[in-house]
Amino acid sequence: MTASNKPVDVVIVGFGWTGAIMGIELAQAGLNVLALERGEDAATVPNWAYPKVVDEIAQSARNGLLQNLSKTTVTIRHSKNDRAVPYRQIGSFKPGTGVGGAGIHWSGVHSRVMPQELRLKSHVTERYGAHFIPAGMTLQDWGITFAELEPHFDRFEAVCGTSGKAGNIQGRMLEGGNPFEAPRSREFPLPPLTDPPTSALFAKATRELGYHPYPLPAANASRPYTNPYGCQLGPCNFCGFAATMAASTTPRPLRRRRFCRRCIACRISRCAPMLTC
């Protein structure tokens, strides 16, 4: 018998970082949103509660946070003349699965793109000359500037609760931050993570050599934090695993009546809210 579902304004396929943020923004705008996710449901508690989330056997050795490649995968070829073959072994490409997607196992390294990367063809041409670009290379500028993207970078850092130290706020250079970064509109939401002994030794040695070490921006909260969506993030406890970031966005939309999701695999439709962020 054919199932008939109530119409919605927006259907989002995949409930990871992108789908979760789109879902909450559209729901807050007043639209009825349905997210389709083929993987399993998940909530911060109990799925990512400590110490379960730092189980090295389940998560690292057995790839518990990653897509099961025996069930579904992508195909890879190294040139247009190769035959595409299935990707069957987890390597540097680590696709996520279920609610939260790859955001569940994201390392949290959160550096911004550099302005010259957005105008790469122009930058290379200006620096080395047009002859430096090989014939047939499809190198091109992005068509959008860093200044246009900066407010969105700032917003995403606020959502993630990114920890770091600014080196350039609106053109004003600051000690201790990245001296090469493009101007940002304000300081990071949270101060840098505490340096482990090895990082402190590295910073001391490089500073004595005349370099400018700075803390790497990390989407791992250095303090208790509540993001713009109202989700509460606990501080990093330096367990050795990257903190799960799905909690930054995925639970909140489900508290709104306008947001629903459906698990494709088990064909279950649900609108019940998660209890925690």
Secondary structure as UniProt FT lines:
FT   STRAND          10..13
FT   HELIX           17..28
FT   TURN            29..30
FT   STRAND          33..37
FT   HELIX           44..47
FT   TURN            50..51
FT   HELIX           52..54
FT   HELIX           56..61
FT   TURN            64..65
FT   TURN            69..71
FT   STRAND          75..76
FT   TURN            80..81
FT   STRAND          85..86
FT   TURN            99..100
FT   HELIX           101..104
FT   HELIX           115..118
FT   HELIX           120..128
FT   HELIX           130..132
FT   TURN            135..136
FT   HELIX           146..160
FT   STRAND          168..169
FT   TURN            170..171
FT   STRAND          172..173
FT   TURN            175..176
FT   TURN            179..180
FT   HELIX           197..208
FT   TURN            209..210
FT   STRAND          225..226
FT   TURN            228..229
FT   STRAND          232..233
FT   HELIX           246..248
FT   HELIX           252..255
FT   TURN            257..258
FT   STRAND          259..263
FT   TURN            264..267
FT   STRAND          268..270
//
